[in-house]
């Protein structure tokens, strides 16, 4: 490594997704995250190349790091779910001269950011009591992006405990006959097991669009990216695209309600991820909240649970800062 400026009170923190990597420099004394930079993963062969590039840009060499990674975390090899990158903690500690390295799930970090969000950093979605305070009880977060992340947040004494897993990979449960038909179409192309992530993600939007095209007997549907589907759907220049994004929001409402029940998230379910920000113009108009509420004998209970969209910039980085503060001795 080159001889960058060295400060012991600084931590390198990262939010490592399937498409983009966000890095920043956290100062624990000031409780700040600065020099945030975003990198396109496709431009790099390995994650360590991004980290080296970042350290060169900021001319710093922190000896501590915390990386929030989009994938399951174990003590052996860290592997991203929707990317080929792998690394080990000992490998990176040796490579970068870090004396301490925390690696957590990216939605673990995102969940920990929730208590610190200011009112202007999230938007309420649907009908519920907008004046209630969303920080007394369990919380949950779900986010469609490159994949589909889910986590819960539970208050314990003076701390918050995040519970992250791979909830985006639970089996998709169709809501009506139309979705049963779509599920059967998806099984023809993706095998018998269809997870929610196969519908609620970037590639999920594309799969949903193609399945709807087949359902409507379009023999040669256009090959569209998730961005094109979203753009065409919002502008109503493509009927199938328009139907796709509305159905996407409805299915998201169903699993968001499931997540609220799983975690007893009485004080709110937050939605993150880049896709949902683009769909904000239609989210309230869609069946998102109706599907969120429709939970049989607990439908009345669901009506009182708030739903919010996170609009804050880089919340997982600030969640990583909270994780560091809670875990250093």
N, C-alpha and C positions, 0 to 999 in steps of 0.2 A: 504493500500500500504506500501511496505517496504521503508525505509529511504534511497533513492538513493541520489547521489549528485545532487544538485539543482542549476540550472543556468537560470536566467530569459530571457537571450537573445537567448535561444535555442528553436526551434520548432520541435516537432515530426511531420514528414510528411509521408504520406502513399499513395500508389497506390494499391487499393483493387480491384483485378480482380476476375473473376469467378473461376479461377484455382489456382492463386498464389497471395500472398500479399507481397508487397515490402515496407519496412520501412527504413527511414533514419532520420538523425538528421541535421537540417538546422540551420546554423548560419547566421542571417540576417546581422550582421555587416560585416562579411567576404564574404557573398554571396556564401557560400559553402554548400554542402550536403555531409556528411560523415557517416561512420558506417552503410552503406547500407547492409541490410540483406533481404534474400528472403525466404518465408515460403510457404510450400505446404498446401493449404487450407484443403485438405482431412485429414490431420493429426490433425485437431482441430475441436472441436464441435462449438466453437463460436469465433468471431473475437477478443473479448476482451482477450481471452487466448493467442492469438498471440502477442497482444500488451504488455501484462504483461511479456511474455517470452522475448520479445525484450528489454524491459526496464531493466529486470534483466541482460541480456547479456551485455548491454552497461553501466550499473550502472549509469544511469542518470534519472532525473525526471523533464522533461520540463513541464512548466505550460501552454504552448500553443500547439495547434495541428491543422493540416490541413490534412484532409483525402479526397483523390480523389477516388470515389466509382463508380464501373461499374453498374450504374442504375440511374433511374430518381431521382432527388433531390427535396424534399419538406420539409416543416417546421415541419411535424409530424414524421412519421416513415420512416427511411432510409432503403430501401430494395434492395439488389442486384438482378439484373434481372436473372442471371443464377446461383444463389446460394440461399440457404434458409436463410442466415443470415439477421437479421434485428437489428436495434438499433435506439435510439433517441439521439439527441444532448445533451439534459439535462441529460440523463442517463449516457453518457460517461463523461461529464464534472464532474458529481458527483463522478463517479467511480474512475477516474484518477486524480481528483483534478485540472483539467484544468480550468483556468479562461477564456480562449477563445478557441473556436473550430470552425473552418471553415470546412464545408463539401461541396464538389463540385463534379461534374461528372468527371469521369476519362478522358474523351476526351476533356473536358474543360481544364483540366491540360495539356494534351498532345498538344492541340492547342497552349497554351501559351508558350510551350517550343520552338516552331518553330523559333521565331526571334533570339534566342540565339544559335541555332545550328551552329556549325562551318562547313566549307566546307567538311572536312573529316568525318563528322557525318551523311552524307546522300549521296545517289548515284542517279545520273540521270538515268531515264528509258525512252527509246524511242527517236525519232528524234525531236529535237527542238533546239533552240539556247542555247547551253550550257554555253555561256559566259554572259548571262543576269544576273542581280542581282535580286534574288527572294524575296526582302523585300520591295517593293514599290507597294502596292495594296493589295487586299484581298487574303487570303490564305485559304486552307481547308486541312483537314486531315481525312483519313479513315483507319480503321484497323481491319482486320479479326483476331480474336483470339478465346477465349472461346465464344464470341459473335461477333457482328459487330458494331463498334463504328464510329461515324461521327461527325465532328464539323467544324465550320468556324472560321476565325480570321480576324477581320476588324481593320485597323488602324484608330485611332481617336486622333487628336492632337498629344500628345507625348506618347500616351498609345495604347495598343492593347485591343480590346474587343472580347472575345471568345463567340461564340454562339454554345452551345451544346444542343442536344436533343436525340431523340431515332430514328434517321434516318435509322439505320440498320433494322428497323422493317417495312419500307415501302414495298409495294407489289412488288415482283419480276416481271419484264417485259421481257418476252422471246424475243430473238433477231431474231430467225429464226424458221423454222418448227421443227427442231430437239429439240429446247428448248421448243417449245409448247408441243411436245410429252412428254418431261421430266416433264414439269409442270403438265400435267395430271396424270402422274405416281406418282409424289410427292403428289398430292391431294388425291390419293387413300389411302395414309398412314398418311398424316398430316392434312387433312381437306381442305376446299376450299381456305383458306387464306394462301398463301405461301410468306413469307417475304424473302428479300435478305439474312438475317441472317441464314435462314434455308439452304442456299447454301454456304454462305461465312463465315464459322466459322469452328471450329474443328468438331463439329457434322454435320455441313453442308457438309464438305468433305465426310463424311461417307454416308450421305443421297444421295449426288450426285453420288457416286460410286455405290450404290445399284440401283439407278434409271437408270443409264447407263447400268448396268448389265441386268436389266429387259428389257430395250430398245433393247439390243442385244440378248435377249432371252437366257440368262444364267439362267437356272432353279434353281441352287443351288450355288449362289455366296458365296465366302469365307467371313466370318465375320472378317473384317479388321478394325483396328483403324485408325484414321487420320494419326498418325505417320507411320503406316505400308503402308498406301496408298501412302503417300508422298515418302517414301523410295523406294517402289517398282516402283512407277512411274518415279522417277528420274533415277533409275537404269535400267529401261525398262525391268524389269522381269515380269511385268504384263501389258498386253495390256489395260485392262480397267482402271487400276490405272494410266497409262500414259495418257490416254484420259481424265481421271478425273482431273488431276492437270492442264492440258492445258486448259480445259474448265473452271476450277475455275479461272484461270488468265484472260480468256476472259470476263467472267461475271463480274469480279472485274473491268476490264477496262470500261465496260459499266456503272456501277454505279459510278465509280470515275469520269467519264465524266459528268454524271448527277449532281454529287455534285459540280463539277466545274461550271456548269451552274447555279445551285441554289444559290451559294454564289458569283457568278461573280469572281471566284478565278483566276484572270488574272495572278497572280504572282506564281501560282503553287499549285498543289495538292500533299500532302505528304502521304505516306502509312506507317503505323506502324503495330505493332502486330507481335507475334512470328512466325506465319505461313508463312508470306511473306518472312521473312529472309531465311527460308528453301527453298523457291521456287525461290530464286534469280537466280540460274543457268539457269532457263528456262523463266523467266519473259520477257526478251527482245526478246526471240525467239517465244513467244506466240503471240496471237492476242490481248494482253492487250492494246497496244497503238493504234492499228487499231480500236478497239471497243471504246476506249476513244475518238478518233477523229470523229467517224461516228455519227454526230449529225445533219443530215439534212442540213438546210440552214445555220447552224452555224459550219459546219465542218471545214471551213477555219479558223475560229476564234479558234477552239480547237487546231489546229496544232501549235499555238503559245504559248499554255499554258504548262509550264513545269510539269513533273511528277517526283517525287523523292521517294526513299525508305529510311526511317529513319534507320540508323545503330547505332545511339548513344545508350549507356547503360542508362537505367532508365530515359528516357526523361520526363515522367510524374511527377517524383519527382522534377525535376528542374522547370517544369511548375508550380507546386504547390508553389515553392519558389517565383516565379514571382507573383503569385496570392496574396500571403501574402504581398509582398512588395507593391503591388498596392492597398491593402485594409486595411492596418493598419493605424490608425490615431495617 
